């Protein structure tokens, strides 16, 4: 029996469709002890992690080894003075040491702050200062140690610095220290309500916000893994994400191990679609999750057969109908879109047992009570645009899986939780069948000629034009309409902007759009302004 069943009650119909889901866990729940160590005790040889890199190196770790190495790492950290309540910045890319480190920090009750290696020196300094981090564990690659060293020098307090595998001046070598550390680690008392993770979200305005999740957070990802990604006991799940992003928590550790699935990790720097297909086939991956960009590359190159693959899911950005159709026709597997935020777990999805619909982010997770609220705060009718809001169960102020606070920003936390509900800031509409369709950030809604238009639907059409590589749609001031719709377009390689091409793209799109959604202006750009996580900053446009 998969260990997840010990922490929840689930109700499914005869087709395996999830109807109801409730969590039931002790106040002392800790993923490191109660999941990793328990599986290691019961099924020591069960595969936890299959890792390979672009240099043809390979390592496979069982749960017994995961317990062993996380205990060794925990002893290293503890002997260096780290204790419950401290915070540690972790920049380990897709290195297998991330999993040792994450589980070790959880066991210590230390709050982990995952971050991407793509951060600048200033970005790293901001996170170290803002979080009051006591230590940093980082990759030996991509000049990260040098940037971390400089970032930490500008901070008055001492910060313990570790890297892995290689000896680097000014850094302790975690790999070497683990070799001589004890394999025995006594349980440290933690609470499910203690802070476990802080993710810095790269918003489109202002400095990144620190999103805090507690130790109950992994349990909310049971639904993510089992009923959306379709990770299965004894299977192998592959999510394409670097460990610095929240998507890694969605697809590379918590829910997958809870349902008994191994995690596939491909450690690479340069994305090459055919390599991903090779990994899937070589290691017999059973479920795969990646952002739409990856699937867009895959279908353009032409997917090879992937006989072991049973399910594919996607989230994080716009999925064009063209990509959905091509991937489905090439593989026979419909892409299951899902929706959630860094602040949440999976809120909506095309769940297991339900037909995936192109363009739809699916139905509400049975774990959450979600309402669509209009600009006026009233429940939205079918096909009326509203803001996605999470309403906690009666008698509760919060719900497992929803973040517990913004780091040092109570005012912002209170604002998004105004009137007792969590305001996601995302706009969608619901059809008569209860399926939801994403529109845009609620603040990005364009009000033109008395109509409300979501830029997302226009971007969908723009992406269908063969000349368009990237695009973003915004509202600009207009004396007649209040706002007019403007598209900013980045063209494919070796294609130059021209008035003729502008007209062609405009005519192509407007022929497929209702008149009130017509694109009035097009601007060509060599580059679109983006956050560190790759989100286009519409406010700059």
N, C-alpha and C positions, 0 to 999 in steps of 0.2 A: 504493500500500500504506500502510495506517495505520501510524504510527510505533511504536505499542505493540508490534508484532510483533518489533521489534528488541531487545526487552528480556524476552521470555518465550517459553516453549514451551507450546503448548496442544493438547489432544487433544479432539476433539468427535466425536459419533456422526453417523449419517446424518440425524438430525433437528436437528442443531445444538446438542444438549445437551452442556454442558461435562463432560468425564470426568476430565481431569487438567490441572493448571496449575502451571507452575514459572517462577520469575523467573530471569533471567540478565542481570546488569547490571555495569558497571565500578565499581570502588571510588570513582571520581571522579564518579559520576552526580549531576547537578544539573538539576532540572526546568527551570529558567530557560534554561540553555544547550542542554541535550540534547533538549528537547522544543519549547519555544516558539521558540527561535532556529533550530532545525533545520527546523521546519515553515515558518517565515518564509522560509528560504532556498529550500526546495523548492516551496512553494505560497504565495507571498507574498500572493495575493489571496483565500486561503481565509478564510471568516468565522470569527472567534474569538468575538466577543461582540456580541450584539444587545441594546441597552439602551434602555429607555424609562422614563418616570416618570408620576406621576399628573397632571402638568401638560402632558401631550401633547408633551413633549420626547423626542427620539429620537437615538441615536447608534449607528452600526454600525462595529465595528473589525475589521480583518483581522489576520492573524498578523504581517504586515509592520509594521503600526502598533503592534501589541502589543510587538514587539521594540523599535521606535523609542522608544515612550513609557516602557517599562520601563528602557531604557538611559539615557534622560534622567533619570528618577527616581533610578536608581542613582548617577548622577554627582552629583546634588543631595545625596544622603545621604552619599556618600563625601567630597565636598568640605566637608561639615559636620563631618567627623571620625568618622562611624560606620565601624566596621570589623568584619571577621569575628569572630564570637563575641559581639558585642554583642546586646542585646535591645531590641525596639521594640514598644510597645503600639499596636495599630491598631484604631481605632473608626470605621469608614467606612460603616456601614449597608449599603445596596445601591448605593452610588455606584460608577460605573465606575472611579474612581480607585483602588478597592481592588485591582483586577487589575494596574494599573501598579505599585502599591506592593508587592504580594505578590511578583510576579516579580522586581522590583528588589531586594528584601531577600534573596530566594533567591540571586540572582546575587552579592550581596555576602557571602553566608555569615552574614548577620545572622538571629538567631532572631526570628520574628514571633509576637506574642501577640495574636491576634484577640480582640475583646471586643464585647459589645453596647452600643448607646447607652442602653439602659434601666438601666444600672448607676447606683447612687447615687454621690455624691462619696466616701463611705467605701469603697465597692466599688472605685472607681478607685484610691484611695490605697493600698488593700491590694495590688492588683495591681502598682502601680508599685514599692512597697517590696519586696514578696515576690520580684519578678522582677529587681530591680536594673536596671530598664529605663533605657536611656540617652536615649530619645526617645519621643515619642508623635505619631502622625499621626491626626487626628480630623476628623469631620464638622463642618461649620459650623452644623448644625441642632440642634434639640431642647435648646438650652442646654448642649450637651456641652462647648464650649470653656470656659465659665465654671466648670463642675464640674471639668474637668481642671486649670484654672489654680489653683483652690483646693486640689485634691488634691496638686498638685505643690509648692505653697508649704509644705506640712508636711514636706517631704523636704529634708534638708540639701544633698545633691548637686544640681548643676544638671541639668535635664532639657530637652532641645531639644524645642520644641513646634511642630508644623506643623498647619495646617488646609488645606482646599482651597477653591478658587474665590473666596472672600471674604477681604478684609483684616480681621483681628481683632487688636486690641491684645494684645501679648505673644506672638503667634504668627507664625511664618514662613508665607508663602503658597506651598505646594508647587506649585500651578498656575502661578503667576507665575515661580517659580524654574526650573521645567521648561522654560519658553519659551526661556530664554537658555542652558540647559545643553547640552552636547555630545550628539550622537546616537551617538558612538562610545564603547564601553565594553570595555576589555580583560578577558578572563576572569580571574577570581580562583580560585585552586585551593581546592576544597572536597572533602570526603569524604562518601560516602553515609552514613557513620556519624555525621557531625556533627549537632548538634541544629538542626532547621529550624523547628519549630512548638512552641508551648506553649499548650494550651487549659486554662483554669481550669474544672474541673467543679464544678457547684453541687450538692454532696451534700446529703442530707437531714439530716445532722448535721455540726457542726463547720464550719470555714472551707473554702472551695473548695480543691481540690488542683490543682497545676499538672501537667498531663499532657504529657510530652515525646515528640515524634515526630522521627525523623531524616529525612535527605534521601532515603531509599529509600521512605518512606511513600507518596508519590504513586503508585508503581508497583503497590502492592497494591490500588489502586482501579481497576485495569483490569477486574477481575472485577465490581466494583460497577457500573461504567458499562456495560460491554458485555453482561454476562450477567444482570443483575438489572434495571437501569433501561432496558436495550435502547437506549441511545444509539448512534447509527450514524454512520458516516463520511458527511459531507455533510448530516447531519440537524441538528435544533435541539432541544436538551434544556433543559427548564425545571424546576428544583427550587425550591420555595418555601422559602427559608431566608434569614435575615439572615446577613451575613458574620461576625458575632461567634460563631456557633455552629459546631461541628464538622461539622454537616450541610452547610455550605457547601463544606467540603473533599470531602465525599462526592459532591456533586451540581453544583457550580458552577465547577469548574476542572480538577482533576487528571485523573481518569479520562476525563472527557468530551473534553478536548483530546488525550489520548493515543490515543483511538479515532477521532479526526478529527471529532467533533461540535462544532458551535457551541454556545455557552451563551446562553440567554435570561435576561435580568434585568429584572424589573419593580420599580422603586424606588418604594415606597409606605410610608405610615405606617398608614393605616386600611384594614383588610381588608374587601374587598367581593367576594363570590364571583363575581358576574357580570362583574367586571372581569378576573378571571383567565381566564375562558372567552373573553372578548373578545381578550385578549392571545394566547391559544392559536390562535384562528382568524385573527387579523390577520397574525401572523408565521409561521403554518403550523408550529407546534411539533409535533414528531414523537414526543417522549417527555416524560412529566410525572411528577414525584415530589413528594409533599406529605405532611404528617402527617395522620392520620385525621381530626383536627378540620376540616381544610379540606374533605375529601371529605364529612364530615357536613353541613357548610353547603351544599355543592354539591347534594347530593341532596335536601335540604329545600327548596331554592329551585327545584329542577327543572333539570337540566342541559340546556343547548342542545346541538345537534349540534356535534361537533368533528371534521370530516372528515379533517383532517390527522393527528390523534392516533392513533398505532399502539399505544402501550403506556402503562400507568400503574402506579406503584409507591408503596408507603407504608411508613413505619416511625416509631418514636419513642414510640408510646403505643398504647392499646387500640383495635383496630379491631372494631367490633361487626358481627356477621353481617348485621344489617339494612342497614348502610351498604354492605357488600360486595355484597349481593344487589341493592340499589337502583341502585348505580352501574353494575353489570354489566348490569342490565336496561335502563337508560337509554342506555348507550353501546355495549354489546356488548363492552366491555373488562373482563376480570376484574382486580381489584386484586391486585398481587403484593406480599405482605408480605415484609419483610426484617428481619434482626436483627443488631445490632452495638453497639458502645459508643464513647464518646469515646476510650477506650484502645485501640480496635481499628479495623480496617476491617470490611467485611461478613463476618460469620461464618456466617450461614444465610440462605436466601432461597427464595422460589418463583422458580426460575431460568428463563431463556429455554428454551423447548422442553418445559417441564414444566407440567402443568395446575396452576393456582393453586387452592389449597383454602382456603375461608373459615375464618378462625380460626387457620390454621397459619402459623408463621414459616418453613416450608419445610424444606429439607434442608441438610446441611452443605456449605459451599463446598469444592470439590475442592482449594482452595489450603491449607486448614487440616485438621489432625487434631484432632478434638474428641471429648471423652468426657463422659458424664453420670456424675457421682459422687454417691452418696448422702451423707447426714449422717455416715455412718460411714466415708466415703472409698472405698467399694466401687463397682464399675460398676453402674449402675442397669439393671434389666431393662425390657423393653417395658412402657409405661404406669406405670412407677414414677418418682416425682419425683426428680430429681437436679439437681445444680448443673452448669451449663455450664462446662466447663474446656477450655482450649486446651493441647494437648501438642505441644511443638516436635518437629521431625524428629529422628531419632536422631543423636547427635553434636553437636547444636546447643543452645545455651542460650537462644536467642531466635529469633523468626521475623519476617520483614519484615511490616510492617503492624501489629504489636503494639508498643505504646509502650515506650520505652527507660528510663523512670524517672519518678518523681514529684519535682517540684522541691523540693530540700532536705528530702526525706523518704524516705531509704533504707529506714528501718524498715518503712514502709507498703508500699513496693515489694517488699521481701523477703517480707512477709506474703502479698500477693496472688499471689506466685510461689512459695509454699511447696511443698515436695516436687517441685520441678522442673516444675510445671504452672501456668498462669495461671488463677486462680480469678475468674470474672466476677462472682460473687455473685448470679447470676440463676438461677432455678429453671425447669425445663421437664420435659416427659416426651416420650418417643418412641413412636410407634405401630409396628405390625408392618411397615409399609411404609417405615420410616426417616424419616417426617415428624415434625417437632418442633412442640410446642405449648407456648407460653410460659405460665408460671403466675404468677410474681411475683419480686420480689427474694428471694433465698434466705432472708434474715433476716426477711422478712415472712410466711413460711409460718405459718399458724395451726394449732396443735395442739389439736384439740378432740375430747374423748371417745375418745382413742386414734387418731384419724384426722389426717392432714395435709391441709390444705386451702389451695389457692392463692387469694388474694383476687381475682386477675385473672378467674377463671371466674365468680365471683359478680357482679363488676362488669359483666361482659358482659351478664348477665341484667338487672341493674338498669338499664342503659342502654336496654334495650328498652321500659321503661315511659315513656309519653309525658309524664309529669310531671317526669321526672328530667333535669336539665340536666347536672350533674356529680355524681360520687360517688366514694367511697373506702371500702374494706372493711378492717377491722382486727380483731385478736383482743383481747378484754378479759378480765381475770381472772374466773373463774367457779368456785365451790366444787365443782360437780358434774362439769364437763367439763374443768377445767383452764383452758381458754379458751372463751369464747363468741364467736360471730360478730356483729359490729356494723357497720352501714352508716351512714356519714355522707353525707347527701344535700343537695345544693343544687337547689332547685326552679326550674322555668322561670319566666320573668317573669310577674308578676301572679297567681301562685298562692301561697296562704298555707298554712303548715303546719297540720295538724289531726290529731286522733286517728284520724278516719275515713280520712284519706289515708295515714297511717302503716300502718294495718291493710290498706288496699287494696294498697299497694306490697309489704308483707310477704307477703300472700297470693299476689299475682301472681308474685313471685320464688320463694317456697317451693314453689309448685305445679310449678315447672320444675326444682327442685333435689332431689338426693338428701337424705334426712332429715338426715344428718350435716353437710350443708352449709347447713342452714336459717339464715336471718337471725333472730337472737333479739332484737336491739335496732336501732332506727332513731333517729338524731338528725338534725334538720334544721339546716342552717347557712346563713347569708347568704353566707359566703365560706369557701373551703377554703385552709388554709395551703400556700403553694407556694414553691419555690425560684425564683431569677431566671430559670431556663430553663423554668418552668411545671410542674415535677414536684410532685405533691402530697406533702407531708411527712407520711408515715404516723405517724412516731414522735411528732409533736405531737398527732395525733388520738388 
